[in-house]
């Protein structure tokens, strides 16, 4: 039996984290696409207390990942993380369950990230996109998205073990191949 993997897909807003997670789990039997934003959106009234709901969603995600990895199945977590708190928790889950932890960062340039987020916000494809647009608007709109991008890039610069994958906008298959190669690469 292969060692299960806990794969973190980090990256700026609208960089393709959710899309890559969907494609990865589609090719891995019983893999779990553990989108913390979906878990958060399942909590009643989460938007009135987004910070508290986010922390609760992360605790639930840790529990779900623990169970699924213990059962021998892969877990993919698409989540923008510009602090290490949740990453440390995910690494601990991988260690405790004997899983391999793989940290991927999808990389795009700042202007493209802001542009893609703006486009996605004008025509959201799902509830998570609508929620992200609402939260960004509450925080200062596209300026806040640019500031979040900057904070994320500074954070990633301090994480030498992260596997950076350049996103090829408009070519999901090419980006997926790069993500798969990064996952398969030796640590």
C-alpha positions in Angstrom: 0.0 0.0 0.0 1.4 3.4 -1.0 2.0 6.0 1.7 -0.9 8.5 1.7 -0.1 12.2 0.9 -1.3 15.3 2.4 -0.9 17.9 -0.3 -1.2 21.6 0.5 -2.0 23.8 -2.6 -1.1 27.4 -1.5 -1.2 30.4 -3.7 -2.7 33.8 -4.4 -6.4 34.3 -4.9 -7.7 33.1 -8.2 -4.4 31.2 -9.0 -6.2 27.9 -9.6 -5.9 26.1 -6.2 -9.4 24.8 -6.3 -9.2 23.7 -9.9 -5.9 21.9 -9.3 -7.3 20.2 -6.2 -10.4 18.9 -8.1 -8.2 17.5 -10.9 -5.7 15.9 -8.4 -8.5 14.1 -6.5 -10.2 13.0 -9.7 -7.1 11.0 -10.5 -6.6 9.5 -7.0 -9.1 6.9 -5.8 -10.9 8.1 -2.7 -8.7 11.2 -2.3 -10.4 14.0 -0.4 -10.6 17.5 -1.7 -10.6 19.2 1.7 -11.5 22.8 0.8 -11.5 24.7 4.1 -13.6 27.4 2.5 -16.3 24.9 1.7 -16.2 23.6 5.3 -16.4 27.2 6.6 -19.4 27.9 4.3 -21.2 24.9 5.8 -21.2 26.6 9.2 -24.4 28.5 9.9 -24.0 32.3 10.0 -20.3 32.1 9.3 -20.2 35.5 7.5 -21.2 37.3 10.6 -18.1 35.9 12.4 -15.7 35.0 9.6 -12.6 34.8 11.8 -14.2 32.5 14.3 -15.8 30.4 11.5 -12.4 30.1 9.8 -10.7 28.8 12.9 -13.6 26.3 13.4 -13.4 25.2 9.8 -9.6 24.6 10.2 -10.2 22.5 13.3 -12.8 20.4 11.5 -10.4 20.1 8.5 -7.6 18.8 10.7 -10.0 16.2 12.1 -11.2 15.2 8.7 -7.6 14.9 7.3 -6.6 12.8 10.2 -9.3 10.3 9.7 -8.8 10.1 5.9 -5.1 9.8 6.0 -5.3 7.2 8.8 -7.5 5.2 6.5 -4.7 5.3 3.8 -6.2 7.9 1.5 -4.7 11.1 0.1 -5.9 14.6 1.1 -5.6 17.7 -0.9 -6.0 21.1 0.8 -6.4 24.1 -1.5 -5.9 27.1 0.8 -4.2 30.5 0.7 -2.0 30.6 3.8 0.3 33.5 4.5 1.1 32.4 8.1 2.4 29.1 9.2 0.0 28.2 12.0 -2.3 25.9 9.9 0.6 24.6 7.9 2.3 23.4 11.1 -1.0 21.7 12.0 -1.2 20.0 8.7 2.4 18.9 8.9 1.7 17.4 12.4 -1.3 15.5 11.0 0.9 14.1 8.2 3.6 13.1 10.7 1.0 11.5 13.1 -0.6 9.5 10.4 2.6 8.4 8.6 1.6 10.4 5.5 3.9 12.4 3.3 3.4 16.2 3.5 3.8 18.1 0.2 3.6 21.9 0.2 3.0 23.4 -3.2 2.7 27.1 -4.0 1.0 28.1 -7.3 2.9 31.2 -8.5 1.6 34.0 -10.7 2.7 37.6 -10.9 0.9 40.2 -8.8 -0.9 42.0 -11.6 -2.2 38.7 -13.0 -3.4 37.6 -9.6 -5.4 40.8 -9.0 -6.8 40.8 -12.6 -7.9 37.1 -12.3 -9.5 37.8 -9.0 -11.4 40.8 -10.4 -12.6 38.8 -13.4 -13.6 35.8 -11.2 -15.4 38.2 -8.8 -17.5 39.7 -11.6 -18.7 36.3 -12.7 -18.3 33.9 -9.7 -18.4 30.2 -10.7 -19.5 29.0 -7.2 -20.4 30.0 -3.7 -16.7 30.0 -2.6 -15.9 32.6 -5.3 -18.9 34.7 -4.2 -17.7 34.4 -0.6 -14.1 35.4 -1.5 -15.4 38.4 -3.4 -17.5 39.5 -0.4 -14.7 39.1 2.1 -12.3 41.0 -0.2 -14.8 43.8 -0.6 -15.2 44.1 3.2 -11.4 44.2 3.5 -10.7 46.9 1.0 -11.4 45.4 -2.5 -8.7 44.8 -5.0 -6.2 46.8 -3.0 -6.6 44.3 -0.2 -6.1 41.5 -2.8 -2.8 43.0 -3.9 -1.7 43.5 -0.3 -2.6 39.8 0.5 -0.6 38.8 -2.6 2.4 40.7 -1.2 2.1 39.2 2.2 1.9 35.7 0.7 5.0 36.2 -1.4 7.0 37.4 1.6 5.8 34.4 3.6 6.7 32.0 0.9 10.2 33.5 0.6 10.7 32.2 4.2 9.7 28.7 3.3 12.5 27.0 1.5 10.8 23.6 1.3 7.8 24.8 -0.6 7.6 23.5 -4.1 6.8 26.5 -6.4 4.8 25.9 -9.6 4.3 28.6 -12.2 0.7 28.8 -13.3 0.0 28.7 -17.0 -3.3 30.7 -17.3 -5.5 29.3 -20.0 -3.7 25.9 -19.9 -5.0 23.9 -17.0 -3.4 20.7 -18.3 0.1 22.2 -18.5 -0.3 23.6 -14.9 -1.6 20.2 -13.7 1.5 18.5 -15.2 3.8 20.9 -13.4 1.9 20.3 -10.1 2.1 16.5 -10.5 5.8 16.8 -11.2 6.3 18.9 -8.1 4.4 16.4 -6.0 6.5 13.5 -7.4 9.8 15.3 -6.9 12.1 14.2 -4.1 11.9 16.5 -1.0 
